[in-house]
Amino acid sequence: MKISAVLLLTFSAFSAAAGRLLFKVGATEARQLIDFANVPIFGGLLLYGISTSIWIYALSSELLVNVYAFTALTFVLVYLGGGFFLGESISRAAVAGVLLVLAGLYLIAAHGG
């Protein structure tokens, strides 16, 4: 993969992860439909929309299998963000899983289709 595509997709993954973390913040303690109309939810939608736009743009020059692999980075970032920013627990086994996902992403980005 071209370094420019890797950088774009990494930014896309960070944007998607930040959006998902904002979804969690905005959804916490929301009970009625109107409660979900709040700044964190709208901010999350904006970031997620930016992420999706970048992801689609990357498809114009890269293989789907390579672009889609960066979805895994989003999972890693959401997991770590949940632990560091939202105070959710992080287990050693899950950290090992995160490292395996990152190793796989590296192999795909560096040597994939």
C-alpha positions in Angstrom: 0.0 0.0 0.0 1.1 3.5 -0.6 2.1 5.5 2.4 -0.4 8.2 1.6 -3.2 5.6 1.7 -1.9 4.2 5.0 -1.9 7.7 6.5 -5.4 8.5 5.2 -6.8 5.2 6.5 -5.1 5.7 9.8 -6.7 9.1 10.1 -10.0 7.6 9.1 -9.7 4.9 11.8 -8.9 7.6 14.5 -11.9 9.6 13.3 -14.2 6.6 13.4 -12.9 5.6 16.9 -13.3 9.1 18.2 -16.8 9.1 16.8 -17.7 5.8 18.5 -16.3 7.0 21.8 -18.5 10.1 21.5 -21.5 7.9 20.8 -20.8 6.1 24.1 -20.5 9.4 26.0 -23.7 10.8 24.4 -25.6 7.6 25.0 -24.7 7.2 28.6 -27.7 7.7 30.8 -29.9 8.5 27.8 -33.3 6.9 28.3 -35.7 8.5 25.9 -35.3 9.2 22.2 -34.9 12.9 22.7 -32.0 12.3 25.2 -29.9 11.0 22.3 -30.0 14.4 20.5 -26.9 15.9 22.2 -23.6 17.4 21.3 -21.5 14.2 21.8 -23.8 12.2 19.5 -23.8 14.9 16.8 -20.0 15.2 17.1 -19.7 11.5 16.8 -21.8 11.5 13.7 -19.7 14.2 12.2 -16.4 12.4 12.9 -17.9 9.1 11.7 -19.1 10.8 8.5 -15.6 12.2 7.9 -14.1 8.8 8.5 -16.5 7.1 6.1 -15.8 9.7 3.4 -12.0 9.2 3.7 -12.5 5.4 3.6 -14.6 5.6 0.4 -12.0 7.9 -1.1 -9.2 5.4 -0.3 -11.2 2.8 -2.2 -10.6 4.8 -5.4 -6.9 3.9 -5.4 -6.5 0.8 -3.2 -7.8 -2.7 -3.1 -10.9 -3.3 -0.9 -9.1 -6.1 1.1 -6.4 -3.6 2.0 -8.7 -0.7 2.8 -11.1 -2.9 4.8 -8.2 -4.2 7.0 -8.0 -0.8 8.6 -11.4 -1.4 10.1 -9.5 -3.6 12.6 -7.5 -0.5 13.6 -10.7 1.2 14.6 -11.6 -1.7 16.9 -8.2 -1.4 18.5 -8.5 2.3 19.0 -12.0 2.0 20.4 -10.9 -0.6 22.9 -7.9 1.5 24.0 -10.0 4.7 24.1 -12.6 3.0 26.2 -9.9 2.1 28.7 -7.9 5.3 28.7 -10.7 7.9 28.3 -13.8 6.2 29.6 -12.2 4.2 32.5 -13.3 0.8 31.2 -11.2 -2.2 32.2 -8.4 -3.4 30.0 -7.2 -7.0 30.4 -3.8 -8.5 29.6 -5.4 -11.0 27.3 -7.2 -8.3 25.4 -3.9 -6.3 25.1 -2.3 -9.4 23.6 -5.3 -9.5 21.1 -4.7 -5.9 20.3 -1.1 -6.6 19.5 -2.0 -9.5 17.3 -4.5 -7.3 15.4 -1.9 -4.7 14.9 0.6 -7.3 13.7 -1.9 -8.5 11.2 -2.7 -5.0 10.0 1.0 -4.4 9.5 1.3 -7.5 7.4 -1.6 -6.6 5.2 -0.5 -3.0 4.8 3.1 -3.9 4.1 2.7 -7.1 2.1 -1.0 -7.3 1.2 -2.6 -7.4 -2.3 
